[in-house]
Amino acid sequence: MTDPRYTKLAKLLVNYSTKIKKGDCALFDLIDVPDEFGIELVRAVRAAGGTPLVEARHPRLSRELLLGTDEKHAALVRDLELNRMKKVQE
């Protein structure tokens, strides 16, 4: 069962803080956030008529990626992230 606080917070973020409306895209970059809250964010965006996009990150995995990164990898990640953000803003 979902914690009602997650539902309330998701609705507040989507409807008040960001004012998501029909046709909007909402990109969430969730770092160490409970799945249940991410689910409520997705539901709230859909209820507002928007399209939810979710990236769920795990700190241990992210740390491992960063420990072995080099200039080529960093540039690739930068380009992918920039392209994703630009696409969401279209």
Secondary structure, 3 states (H helix, E strand, C coil): CCCHHHHHHHHHHHHHHCCCCCCCEEEEEEECCCHHHHHHHHHHHHHCCCEEEEEEECHHHHHHHHHCCCHHHHHHHHHHHHHHHHHHHC
